[in-house]
Amino acid sequence: MGARSTSAATAVAGVGGVLGAVTLLTLAASQGSGEVLRGRPGPDLGHAPPSSPRTDAPVEFGGDGPIDASPVADVIQVLVQAFVMLTLAGFAIVVLVVVVQFLRSLAWRGWHRRRHEPVEDVEFEVVDVADTIAEELVRQADSQRTFLEQGSPRNGIVACWNEFERAAARVGHAREKWQTSSEFTLAILDLVGADGGAVARLAAHYREARFSGHELTEADRDEARVDLEAILAGLGQRAVAT
């Protein structure tokens, strides 16, 4: 940004020098270059010399007689004034551009400084997702037992397994679109540290109930009940420990 400011200042100086030179040349053309450069005042166009006594002799034009130059001087004076006004307007535009560039430079520096300032550490309590899910599974244990006992062994086992997923969703840990119900439930039970053997056996009962073509028996329900109680017992110990 320092290079930009230097370039802007150089441009202003160059434009000012050119405009000043043009103004000087214009004044020299209107008043005589020698008078302007030496600082001498030009001819006083506002005061005419004393007029000679009026005569009735006719004024002859032509030859080497004097010519009234006041109209030409008036035109030059108007042109000089117009040029001075344009010069001032040009300076105003240049100054405005420099100010805008300066403000942009300040804004950029402030943004750059804020961007690289270290972020203050904010202390907050992190909720353990595993503990939250484990507590929810313990709270809904009776409902899960009821699901297992209702209907046929097939329906009871499927409903019991699906309750793991519903419990996790209730505490804000929903299944991803790319996950199957079995993958999600196994990941949840692994996250909460459930009994691995009991989880594997209950998962096998669920797959058999969900995808097999033969009927399940009450013995299958009894085995699923044992595995469920083993899982819930481990989660209860975790909840007490936390």
Backbone as numpy.savetxt, mean C-alpha at the origin, in Angstrom:
# Nx Ny Nz CAx CAy CAz Cx Cy Cz
17.89 10.65 -3.51 17.07 11.85 -3.51 17.92 13.10 -3.51
19.21 13.04 -2.96 20.10 14.18 -3.01 20.45 14.55 -4.42
20.63 13.54 -5.30 20.94 13.82 -6.70 19.79 14.54 -7.37
18.54 14.14 -7.02 17.38 14.81 -7.60 17.33 16.28 -7.20
17.62 16.59 -5.93 17.59 17.97 -5.47 18.66 18.79 -6.17
19.87 18.21 -6.34 20.94 18.92 -7.03 20.59 19.19 -8.48
19.98 18.19 -9.14 19.57 18.38 -10.53 18.53 19.47 -10.65
17.57 19.48 -9.70 16.53 20.51 -9.74 17.12 21.89 -9.54
18.07 22.03 -8.61 18.70 23.33 -8.37 19.49 23.78 -9.58
20.19 22.84 -10.23 20.94 23.19 -11.43 20.03 23.65 -12.54
18.89 22.95 -12.69 17.94 23.34 -13.72 17.40 24.74 -13.47
17.08 25.03 -12.19 16.57 26.36 -11.85 17.60 27.43 -12.18
18.87 27.18 -11.81 19.92 28.17 -12.08 20.09 28.38 -13.58
20.05 27.28 -14.36 20.20 27.41 -15.79 19.07 28.19 -16.42
17.83 27.85 -16.02 16.68 28.57 -16.57 16.72 30.04 -16.18
17.08 30.32 -14.92 17.17 31.72 -14.48 18.23 32.48 -15.25
19.38 31.85 -15.51 20.42 32.53 -16.27 20.00 32.84 -17.69
19.33 31.85 -18.32 18.88 32.08 -19.70 17.85 33.19 -19.75
16.88 33.16 -18.84 15.84 34.18 -18.84 16.43 35.56 -18.55
17.40 35.63 -17.63 18.02 36.92 -17.33 18.79 37.46 -18.52
19.49 36.57 -19.25 20.23 37.02 -20.43 19.29 37.53 -21.50
18.17 36.79 -21.70 17.21 37.23 -22.71 16.63 38.58 -22.34
16.33 38.77 -21.03 15.80 40.06 -20.58 16.80 41.18 -20.83
18.06 40.92 -20.54 19.10 41.93 -20.74 19.24 42.30 -22.20
19.21 41.30 -23.06 19.32 41.57 -24.49 18.14 42.36 -25.00
16.95 42.05 -24.48 15.76 42.79 -24.92 15.84 44.26 -24.51
16.26 44.50 -23.26 16.41 45.87 -22.81 17.49 46.59 -23.61
18.55 45.87 -23.97 19.62 46.48 -24.75 19.12 46.87 -26.13
18.26 46.01 -26.69 17.72 46.33 -28.02 16.82 47.55 -27.97
16.10 47.73 -26.83 15.15 48.84 -26.76 15.82 50.15 -26.35
16.93 50.08 -25.58 17.55 51.30 -25.08 18.97 51.52 -25.58
19.49 50.55 -26.25 20.87 50.68 -26.69 21.76 49.82 -25.84
22.51 48.94 -26.45 23.27 47.95 -25.68 24.29 48.62 -24.79
24.95 49.66 -25.27 25.96 50.31 -24.45 25.39 50.94 -23.22
24.22 51.55 -23.30 23.61 52.21 -22.14 23.22 51.19 -21.09
22.67 50.06 -21.51 22.22 49.06 -20.53 23.39 48.42 -19.84
24.42 48.03 -20.61 25.54 47.32 -20.02 26.34 48.23 -19.10
26.37 49.56 -19.39 27.10 50.49 -18.52 26.25 51.01 -17.39
25.00 50.64 -17.35 24.14 51.07 -16.26 23.62 52.46 -16.41
23.78 53.07 -17.62 23.30 54.42 -17.80 21.83 54.40 -18.15
21.11 55.39 -17.70 19.69 55.41 -18.01 19.46 55.65 -19.48
18.42 55.02 -19.98 18.07 55.18 -21.39 17.33 56.48 -21.59
16.91 56.70 -22.80 16.18 57.95 -23.10 14.87 58.00 -22.37
14.55 59.19 -21.87 13.30 59.41 -21.14 12.19 59.58 -22.15
11.42 58.46 -22.31 10.33 58.49 -23.28 9.12 59.22 -22.74
9.09 59.47 -21.43 7.90 60.10 -20.85 7.92 61.62 -20.94
9.08 62.24 -21.25 9.17 63.69 -21.32 9.70 64.10 -22.70
8.91 64.75 -23.41 9.33 65.22 -24.74 10.13 66.51 -24.60
11.09 66.77 -25.47 11.88 68.02 -25.40 10.98 69.22 -25.68
11.43 70.37 -25.20 10.59 71.57 -25.42 10.34 71.78 -26.91
9.12 72.05 -27.17 8.76 72.25 -28.59 9.17 73.65 -29.05
9.51 73.68 -30.27 9.89 74.98 -30.84 8.65 75.82 -31.07
8.84 77.09 -31.16 7.66 77.95 -31.37 6.89 77.53 -32.61
5.57 77.57 -32.42 4.71 77.11 -33.51 4.81 78.08 -34.67
4.93 77.52 -35.79 4.93 78.33 -37.02 3.88 77.80 -37.95
3.52 78.57 -38.78 2.50 78.14 -39.75 3.12 77.52 -40.97
4.46 77.32 -40.91 5.10 76.74 -42.08 4.73 75.29 -42.18
4.44 74.81 -43.31 4.07 73.40 -43.46 5.25 72.49 -43.18
4.95 71.33 -42.65 5.98 70.32 -42.35 6.19 69.47 -43.56
7.45 69.40 -43.95 7.76 68.61 -45.13 8.25 67.24 -44.70
7.75 66.26 -45.37 8.17 64.87 -45.12 9.03 64.42 -46.28
9.99 63.61 -45.97 10.86 63.13 -47.02 12.22 63.73 -46.87
13.10 63.27 -47.64 14.47 63.77 -47.55 15.13 63.31 -46.28
15.89 64.15 -45.65 16.60 63.81 -44.41 15.93 64.43 -43.20
14.69 64.80 -43.24 14.00 65.44 -42.13 13.79 64.47 -40.97
13.53 64.94 -39.73 13.32 64.06 -38.56 12.02 63.28 -38.67
12.01 62.07 -38.09 10.83 61.17 -38.06 10.45 60.95 -36.60
9.19 61.05 -36.31 8.70 60.86 -34.93 8.81 59.38 -34.56
9.67 59.02 -33.55 9.92 57.61 -33.18 9.11 57.18 -31.97
8.20 58.01 -31.44 7.47 57.62 -30.23 6.60 56.38 -30.42
5.94 56.12 -31.52 5.16 54.87 -31.67 6.04 53.63 -31.57
7.23 53.66 -32.14 8.13 52.51 -32.08 8.58 52.27 -30.64
8.88 53.37 -29.92 9.29 53.22 -28.52 8.18 52.64 -27.68
6.94 53.04 -27.93 5.81 52.49 -27.17 5.66 51.00 -27.41
5.83 50.59 -28.65 5.70 49.16 -28.96 6.79 48.36 -28.25
8.03 48.89 -28.28 9.12 48.19 -27.62 8.88 48.09 -26.12
8.37 49.19 -25.53 8.10 49.18 -24.09 7.05 48.13 -23.74
6.02 48.00 -24.54 4.98 46.99 -24.30 5.56 45.59 -24.40
6.43 45.37 -25.42 7.04 44.06 -25.59 7.93 43.70 -24.41
8.70 44.71 -23.93 9.56 44.45 -22.78 8.74 44.10 -21.55
7.66 44.83 -21.30 6.81 44.54 -20.14 6.19 43.14 -20.24
5.75 42.79 -21.46 5.17 41.46 -21.64 6.20 40.38 -21.38
7.43 40.62 -21.88 8.47 39.63 -21.67 8.83 39.48 -20.20
8.87 40.61 -19.49 9.16 40.54 -18.05 8.09 39.74 -17.32
6.83 39.94 -17.69 5.75 39.19 -17.06 5.88 37.69 -17.35
6.21 37.36 -18.61 6.40 35.95 -18.95 7.58 35.36 -18.20
8.64 36.19 -18.04 9.80 35.70 -17.28 9.43 35.40 -15.84
8.69 36.29 -15.21 8.25 36.06 -13.82 7.37 34.83 -13.72
6.47 34.66 -14.71 5.62 33.47 -14.70 6.45 32.21 -14.83
7.50 32.26 -15.69 8.38 31.10 -15.82 9.10 30.79 -14.53
9.60 31.83 -13.85 10.23 31.60 -12.56 9.27 30.98 -11.56
8.02 31.46 -11.56 7.03 30.92 -10.63 6.80 29.43 -10.89
6.74 29.04 -12.18 6.53 27.64 -12.51 7.72 26.80 -12.06
8.93 27.32 -12.30 10.12 26.58 -11.89 10.16 26.40 -10.38
9.86 27.47 -9.65 9.85 27.38 -8.18 8.81 26.36 -7.71
7.64 26.36 -8.36 6.60 25.40 -7.99 7.07 23.97 -8.21
7.75 23.74 -9.34 8.27 22.39 -9.60 9.29 21.98 -8.56
10.16 22.89 -8.19 11.18 22.59 -7.17 10.53 22.28 -5.83
9.52 23.05 -5.46 8.83 22.81 -4.18 8.16 21.44 -4.18
7.50 21.10 -5.30 6.84 19.79 -5.39 7.85 18.66 -5.27
8.98 18.81 -5.97 10.02 17.78 -5.88 10.56 17.67 -4.46
10.72 18.80 -3.79 11.22 18.77 -2.42 10.24 18.06 -1.48
8.94 18.36 -1.63 7.94 17.70 -0.80 7.89 16.21 -1.07
8.02 15.83 -2.36 8.04 14.41 -2.68 9.25 13.74 -2.06
10.38 14.44 -2.05 11.58 13.88 -1.44 11.38 13.65 0.05
10.77 14.63 0.72 10.51 14.47 2.16 9.56 13.31 2.42
8.50 13.21 1.60 7.54 12.12 1.78 8.20 10.77 1.57
9.04 10.66 0.55 9.71 9.39 0.27 10.65 9.01 1.41
11.38 10.01 1.92 12.29 9.70 3.03 11.53 9.24 4.26
10.39 9.89 4.55 9.59 9.47 5.70 9.05 8.07 5.53
8.56 7.75 4.31 8.05 6.40 4.07 9.16 5.37 4.18
10.34 5.69 3.62 11.46 4.75 3.66 11.90 4.52 5.11
11.89 5.57 5.91 12.31 5.43 7.30 11.32 4.58 8.09
10.01 4.83 7.88 9.00 4.03 8.59 9.05 2.58 8.18
9.34 2.34 6.88 9.36 0.97 6.39 10.47 0.16 7.02
11.61 0.80 7.29 12.75 0.08 7.83 12.88 0.20 9.34
11.94 0.83 9.99 11.98 0.87 11.45 11.60 -0.50 12.00
12.28 -0.97 13.02 11.93 -2.27 13.61 10.54 -2.23 14.23
9.80 -3.30 14.01 8.45 -3.40 14.56 8.53 -3.78 16.03
7.80 -3.04 16.83 7.81 -3.32 18.26 7.11 -4.64 18.54
7.72 -5.40 19.42 7.12 -6.68 19.81 5.91 -6.42 20.69
4.80 -7.04 20.31 3.57 -6.91 21.09 3.34 -8.21 21.83
3.31 -8.12 23.11 3.11 -9.32 23.92 1.62 -9.67 23.97
1.32 -10.93 23.66 -0.05 -11.40 23.76 -0.03 -12.89 24.08
-1.11 -13.36 24.61 -1.23 -14.75 25.03 -1.64 -15.60 23.84
-0.84 -16.57 23.52 -1.11 -17.47 22.41 -1.91 -18.66 22.94
-3.06 -18.89 22.34 -3.91 -20.00 22.76 -3.42 -21.26 22.08
-3.16 -22.29 22.83 -2.70 -23.57 22.29 -3.88 -24.25 21.61
-3.76 -24.43 20.29 -4.85 -25.04 19.53 -5.10 -26.46 19.98
-4.03 -27.20 20.24 -4.19 -28.59 20.65 -4.95 -28.69 21.97
-4.62 -27.83 22.93 -5.32 -27.87 24.21 -6.79 -27.51 24.03
-7.06 -26.52 23.18 -8.45 -26.11 22.96 -9.27 -27.25 22.36
-8.70 -27.95 21.37 -9.43 -29.06 20.75 -9.61 -30.20 21.74
-8.57 -30.48 22.50 -8.67 -31.57 23.49 -9.76 -31.28 24.52
-9.84 -30.03 24.98 -10.87 -29.68 25.94 -12.27 -29.82 25.35
-12.42 -29.46 24.08 -13.72 -29.59 23.43 -14.10 -31.06 23.26
-13.14 -31.91 22.94 -13.43 -33.34 22.80 -13.84 -33.95 24.13
-13.22 -33.49 25.21 -13.61 -33.99 26.53 -15.01 -33.51 26.88
-15.35 -32.27 26.57 -16.69 -31.75 26.88 -17.78 -32.49 26.12
-17.49 -32.90 24.90 -18.53 -33.54 24.10 -18.47 -35.07 24.19
-17.73 -35.60 25.14 -17.55 -37.06 25.25 -18.88 -37.79 25.40
-19.78 -37.28 26.23 -21.06 -37.96 26.43 -21.89 -37.99 25.15
-21.87 -36.90 24.42 -22.61 -36.88 23.16 -22.02 -37.88 22.17
-20.69 -38.01 22.18 -20.06 -38.95 21.26 -20.39 -40.39 21.64
-20.46 -40.66 22.91 -20.86 -42.00 23.35 -22.30 -42.29 22.90
-23.15 -41.26 23.00 -24.55 -41.45 22.59 -24.63 -41.73 21.10
-23.84 -41.02 20.28 -23.82 -41.27 18.84 -23.42 -42.71 18.54
-22.45 -43.23 19.27 -21.98 -44.59 19.04 -23.05 -45.63 19.35
-23.89 -45.36 20.33 -24.90 -46.33 20.75 -26.17 -46.27 19.91
-26.38 -45.21 19.16 -27.63 -45.05 18.42 -27.58 -45.79 17.07
-28.76 -46.29 16.69 -28.90 -46.91 15.37 -28.12 -48.21 15.26
-27.85 -48.57 14.04 -27.10 -49.79 13.75 -25.64 -49.59 14.10
-24.89 -50.70 14.28 -23.46 -50.55 14.56 -22.74 -49.72 13.49
-23.13 -49.91 12.22 -22.49 -49.17 11.14 -22.71 -47.66 11.33
-23.98 -47.26 11.52 -24.29 -45.83 11.65 -23.69 -45.23 12.92
-23.71 -46.02 14.01 -23.17 -45.52 15.27 -21.68 -45.25 15.18
-20.93 -46.17 14.55 -19.49 -45.99 14.45 -19.15 -44.79 13.56
-19.88 -44.66 12.44 -19.63 -43.52 11.54 -19.92 -42.19 12.24
-21.06 -42.13 12.97 -21.41 -40.89 13.67 -20.40 -40.57 14.77
-19.92 -41.61 15.45 -18.92 -41.40 16.50 -17.64 -40.82 15.92
-17.19 -41.36 14.83 -15.96 -40.86 14.21 -16.12 -39.44 13.70
-17.24 -39.14 13.08 -17.46 -37.80 12.53 -17.54 -36.73 13.62
-17.86 -37.13 14.83 -17.95 -36.15 15.91 -16.59 -35.54 16.23
-15.52 -36.26 15.98 -14.19 -35.67 16.17 -14.02 -34.44 15.27
-14.42 -34.57 14.02 -14.31 -33.46 13.09 -15.22 -32.30 13.48
-16.44 -32.61 13.89 -17.37 -31.53 14.26 -16.88 -30.79 15.50
-16.29 -31.51 16.44 -15.78 -30.86 17.66 -14.65 -29.90 17.32
-13.74 -30.31 16.43 -12.65 -29.42 16.04 -13.18 -28.19 15.33
-14.19 -28.35 14.48 -14.76 -27.21 13.76 -15.42 -26.24 14.72
-15.99 -26.72 15.80 -16.65 -25.82 16.75 -15.68 -24.89 17.45
-14.41 -25.26 17.53 -13.42 -24.39 18.17 -12.55 -23.70 17.12
-13.04 -23.64 15.88 -12.37 -22.86 14.85 -11.28 -23.57 14.09
-11.26 -24.89 14.10 -10.24 -25.64 13.37 -10.94 -26.55 12.36
-11.40 -25.93 11.27 -12.19 -26.67 10.29 -11.29 -27.43 9.31
-11.86 -28.41 8.66 -11.13 -29.22 7.69 -10.88 -28.43 6.42
-9.69 -28.60 5.85 -9.35 -27.97 4.58 -10.04 -28.71 3.44
-10.23 -28.00 2.30 -10.93 -28.60 1.17 -10.18 -29.80 0.60
-8.86 -29.78 0.69 -8.07 -30.86 0.11 -7.99 -32.07 1.03
-8.50 -32.00 2.24 -8.43 -33.10 3.19 -9.70 -33.94 3.16
-9.54 -35.24 3.28 -10.70 -36.10 3.49 -11.05 -36.09 4.96
-12.23 -36.60 5.27 -12.66 -36.62 6.66 -11.72 -37.47 7.51
-11.28 -38.60 6.96 -10.37 -39.47 7.72 -9.03 -38.80 7.94
-8.48 -38.15 6.90 -7.19 -37.47 7.05 -7.27 -36.38 8.10
-8.34 -35.61 8.06 -8.47 -34.51 9.01 -8.60 -35.03 10.44
-9.43 -36.05 10.63 -9.64 -36.58 11.99 -8.36 -37.20 12.54
-7.62 -37.92 11.69 -6.37 -38.50 12.15 -5.36 -37.40 12.52
-5.35 -36.32 11.74 -4.45 -35.21 12.05 -4.84 -34.54 13.37
-6.14 -34.39 13.61 -6.61 -33.78 14.86 -6.23 -34.63 16.06
-6.47 -35.94 15.96 -6.17 -36.82 17.08 -4.67 -36.92 17.32
-3.88 -36.81 16.25 -2.43 -36.79 16.43 -1.99 -35.48 17.09
-2.67 -34.37 16.72 -2.33 -33.07 17.29 -2.56 -33.03 18.79
-3.63 -33.64 19.25 -3.95 -33.61 20.68 -3.25 -34.72 21.45
-2.47 -35.52 20.75 -1.71 -36.57 21.44 -2.55 -37.73 21.92
-3.57 -38.12 21.15 -4.43 -39.24 21.54 -3.67 -40.56 21.42
-4.19 -41.60 22.08 -3.60 -42.94 22.05 -3.54 -43.42 20.60
-2.32 -43.61 20.09 -2.15 -43.98 18.69 -2.78 -45.31 18.33
-2.63 -46.32 19.21 -3.20 -47.64 18.93 -4.72 -47.58 18.88
-5.32 -46.90 19.86 -6.78 -46.79 19.90 -7.29 -46.02 18.68
-6.58 -44.99 18.29 -6.98 -44.20 17.13 -6.94 -45.07 15.87
-5.87 -45.85 15.68 -5.74 -46.70 14.49 -6.86 -47.74 14.44
-7.21 -48.36 15.58 -8.26 -49.37 15.59 -9.64 -48.75 15.30
-9.91 -47.59 15.93 -11.20 -46.93 15.69 -11.31 -46.46 14.24
-10.19 -46.01 13.67 -10.19 -45.60 12.27 -10.48 -46.79 11.36
-9.95 -47.96 11.70 -10.23 -49.16 10.90 -11.70 -49.52 10.99
-12.30 -49.42 12.18 -13.74 -49.68 12.33 -14.55 -48.69 11.49
-14.11 -47.43 11.48 -14.83 -46.40 10.70 -14.77 -46.71 9.20
-13.60 -47.06 8.69 -13.47 -47.37 7.26 -14.31 -48.59 6.88
-14.32 -49.56 7.78 -15.15 -50.75 7.50 -16.62 -50.40 7.50
-17.05 -49.58 8.46 -18.45 -49.19 8.52 -18.83 -48.27 7.36
-17.90 -47.46 6.94 -18.20 -46.45 5.91 -18.15 -47.03 4.50
-17.24 -47.96 4.23 -17.01 -48.35 2.86 -17.27 -49.84 2.56
-17.45 -50.66 3.58 -17.66 -52.10 3.30 -19.11 -52.36 2.92
-19.32 -53.52 2.29 -20.68 -53.86 1.87 -21.39 -54.81 2.83
-20.68 -55.36 3.80 -21.31 -56.30 4.74 -21.77 -55.56 6.00
-22.65 -56.18 6.71 -23.18 -55.59 7.94 -22.19 -55.76 9.08
-22.12 -54.75 9.96 -21.31 -54.83 11.15 -22.15 -55.36 12.30
-21.51 -55.92 13.28 -22.20 -56.55 14.39 -22.04 -55.71 15.66
-22.73 -56.16 16.70 -22.59 -55.50 18.00 -21.19 -55.68 18.56
-20.53 -56.74 18.15 -19.15 -56.94 18.59 -18.26 -55.83 18.03
-18.54 -55.43 16.81 -17.78 -54.30 16.24 -18.06 -53.01 17.00
-19.31 -52.86 17.42 -19.64 -51.67 18.21 -18.91 -51.69 19.55
-18.85 -52.89 20.18 -18.18 -53.01 21.48 -16.69 -52.67 21.35
-16.06 -53.14 20.28 -14.64 -52.84 20.07 -14.43 -51.33 19.84
-15.34 -50.72 19.08 -15.24 -49.28 18.85 -15.44 -48.52 20.15
-16.30 -49.05 21.04 -16.54 -48.39 22.32 -15.28 -48.41 23.18
-14.57 -49.52 23.18 -13.33 -49.63 23.96 -12.28 -48.63 23.44
-12.16 -48.57 22.12 -11.18 -47.64 21.53 -11.54 -46.18 21.82
-12.83 -45.87 21.76 -13.26 -44.49 22.05 -12.93 -44.12 23.49
-13.20 -45.03 24.42 -12.92 -44.72 25.82 -11.42 -44.54 26.07
-10.59 -45.31 25.36 -9.15 -45.15 25.52 -8.71 -43.77 25.01
-9.29 -43.33 23.90 -8.94 -41.99 23.37 -9.39 -40.90 24.33
-10.62 -41.00 24.81 -11.15 -39.96 25.70 -10.42 -39.94 27.04
-9.98 -41.08 27.51 -9.25 -41.12 28.77 -7.93 -40.36 28.64
-7.23 -40.56 27.53 -5.97 -39.84 27.34 -6.19 -38.34 27.21
-7.28 -37.95 26.54 -7.57 -36.52 26.41 -7.95 -35.91 27.76
-8.64 -36.70 28.60 -9.00 -36.19 29.92 -7.77 -35.96 30.77
-6.78 -36.81 30.67 -5.54 -36.62 31.43 -4.81 -35.38 30.92
-4.86 -35.14 29.63 -4.21 -33.94 29.08 -4.90 -32.69 29.60
-6.24 -32.70 29.62 -6.99 -31.52 30.08 -6.70 -31.23 31.55
-6.56 -32.28 32.37 -6.26 -32.08 33.78 -4.87 -31.51 33.95
-3.93 -31.98 33.11 -2.53 -31.53 33.22 -2.41 -30.04 32.85
-3.23 -29.56 31.90 -3.13 -28.17 31.50 -3.94 -27.28 32.42
